[in-house]
Amino acid sequence: MSVIIRDAAPADEARWRELWAGYTTYYEVSLGQDVTDSVWRRVFDPSSSLFMRVAEVDGRVEGFALCLTHEATWVTSLDCYLEDLFLDASLRGKGVGKAMMDDLVALCEANGWKRLYWHTDTENARARKLYDQYVEWDGHIRYRISL
């Protein structure tokens, strides 16, 4: 199995949309087409802090990581927030997720970003098994107000 982690390209759109649909289905959320379209546009907008890395396995995009950078108050560099990471179900547990995480760590180091962070559902045991290889849960609870 050949795995390449790279920046998303415009040619990846159709496959990303398939994976994105799987991701939103997994989390049981329904997003309007305008939201999906906006995410895709912002990935390629140079004024946006949103970026996407994709996992290409044997020549086919099989996963994505959507991240953004932002200023922070506890460090002098940018933080990198991993907002969404998703792999085709057939590849979970086969090292592709680890390759994506390793890529993000290396990208942060190369850019001088001092922290990479993310959230996941407490019940997502498979993702937590991957994430626990990088750092222990820090005990924080997320609060969110939808407006």
C-alpha positions as CSV (number, residue, x, y, z in Angstrom):
1,M,0.0,0.0,0.0
2,S,1.5,3.3,-1.1
3,V,0.4,6.3,1.0
4,I,1.1,9.9,0.1
5,I,0.0,12.8,2.3
6,R,-0.2,16.1,0.3
7,D,-2.1,19.4,0.0
8,A,-5.6,19.1,-1.5
9,A,-5.8,19.9,-5.2
10,P,-8.8,21.2,-7.2
11,A,-9.0,17.8,-8.9
12,D,-9.7,16.2,-5.6
13,E,-13.1,17.8,-5.3
14,A,-15.4,15.0,-6.3
15,R,-13.7,12.4,-4.1
16,W,-13.5,14.9,-1.2
17,R,-17.3,15.5,-1.4
18,E,-17.9,11.7,-1.2
19,L,-15.7,11.5,1.9
20,W,-17.2,14.6,3.4
21,A,-20.7,13.1,3.0
22,G,-19.4,10.0,4.8
23,Y,-17.9,12.2,7.6
24,T,-21.1,14.1,8.2
25,T,-23.1,10.9,8.1
26,Y,-20.8,9.4,10.7
27,Y,-21.4,12.4,13.0
28,E,-25.1,12.4,12.2
29,V,-25.2,16.0,11.0
30,S,-26.9,17.5,8.0
31,L,-25.1,20.5,6.5
32,G,-26.5,22.6,3.7
33,Q,-24.8,22.5,0.3
34,D,-23.8,26.1,0.9
35,V,-21.6,25.0,3.9
36,T,-20.0,22.2,1.9
37,D,-19.3,24.6,-1.0
38,S,-17.9,27.2,1.3
39,V,-15.5,24.7,2.9
40,W,-14.2,23.7,-0.5
41,R,-13.8,27.3,-1.6
42,R,-12.0,28.4,1.5
43,V,-9.4,25.6,1.3
44,F,-8.1,27.3,-1.9
45,D,-8.7,30.9,-0.8
46,P,-5.3,32.5,0.0
47,S,-6.9,34.8,2.5
48,S,-8.4,31.9,4.5
49,S,-6.5,30.2,7.4
50,L,-8.3,26.9,6.5
51,F,-6.2,24.3,4.7
52,M,-6.6,20.6,3.7
53,R,-4.2,17.7,3.6
54,V,-5.3,14.5,1.8
55,A,-4.2,10.9,2.1
56,E,-3.7,9.4,-1.3
57,V,-3.6,5.6,-1.1
58,D,-2.5,3.8,-4.3
59,G,-3.4,6.8,-6.3
60,R,-6.9,7.5,-4.8
61,V,-7.8,10.1,-2.2
62,E,-9.0,8.1,0.8
63,G,-8.9,10.6,3.6
64,F,-8.7,14.3,4.5
65,A,-7.6,16.5,7.3
66,L,-9.1,20.0,7.5
67,C,-7.1,22.4,9.7
68,L,-6.8,26.1,10.4
69,T,-4.1,28.2,12.0
70,H,-4.8,31.0,14.4
71,E,-3.1,33.3,16.9
72,A,-3.0,32.2,20.5
73,T,-2.5,33.8,23.9
74,W,-0.1,31.3,25.5
75,V,2.5,31.0,22.7
76,T,4.1,33.5,20.4
77,S,3.5,31.4,17.3
78,L,0.4,30.2,15.5
79,D,-1.6,27.3,16.8
80,C,-2.9,24.6,14.4
81,Y,-6.4,23.3,15.0
82,L,-7.3,20.0,13.4
83,E,-11.0,20.5,12.9
84,D,-11.9,17.4,10.8
85,L,-10.1,14.2,10.0
86,F,-11.7,11.4,8.2
87,L,-10.7,8.2,6.4
88,D,-12.5,5.8,4.2
89,A,-13.8,3.1,6.6
90,S,-11.9,0.4,4.7
91,L,-8.5,2.0,5.7
92,R,-9.1,2.6,9.4
93,G,-6.6,0.9,11.6
94,K,-4.1,0.4,8.7
95,G,-1.7,3.2,9.5
96,V,-3.2,5.9,7.2
97,G,-4.6,8.0,10.0
98,K,-1.1,7.8,11.7
99,A,0.5,8.9,8.5
100,M,-1.9,11.9,8.4
101,M,-1.2,12.8,12.0
102,D,2.6,12.4,11.5
103,D,2.3,14.7,8.5
104,L,0.5,17.4,10.5
105,V,3.1,17.2,13.3
106,A,5.8,17.6,10.8
107,L,4.0,20.5,9.0
108,C,3.6,22.3,12.4
109,E,7.3,21.8,13.1
110,A,8.3,23.0,9.7
111,N,6.2,26.2,10.0
112,G,7.2,26.9,13.6
113,W,3.6,26.3,14.9
114,K,4.1,25.3,18.6
115,R,0.8,23.5,19.1
116,L,-1.5,21.1,17.3
117,Y,-4.8,20.4,18.9
118,W,-8.1,18.8,18.2
119,H,-11.4,17.5,19.7
120,T,-13.0,14.1,19.2
121,D,-16.2,12.5,20.5
122,T,-15.6,10.6,23.8
123,E,-17.3,7.6,22.3
124,N,-15.0,7.5,19.2
125,A,-12.8,4.7,20.4
126,R,-11.0,4.1,17.2
127,A,-10.0,7.7,16.8
128,R,-9.0,7.9,20.4
129,K,-6.8,4.9,20.0
130,L,-4.9,6.8,17.3
131,Y,-4.9,10.1,19.1
132,D,-3.7,8.6,22.4
133,Q,-0.5,7.6,20.7
134,Y,0.3,11.3,20.4
135,V,-0.9,12.9,23.7
136,E,-3.0,12.0,26.7
137,W,-6.4,13.5,27.0
138,D,-5.9,16.8,28.9
139,G,-9.2,16.8,30.8
140,H,-10.7,19.7,29.1
141,I,-14.4,19.7,28.3
142,R,-15.6,21.6,25.2
143,Y,-18.5,24.0,25.4
144,R,-20.3,25.2,22.3
145,I,-23.0,27.8,21.8
146,S,-24.7,27.5,18.4
147,L,-26.0,31.0,17.4
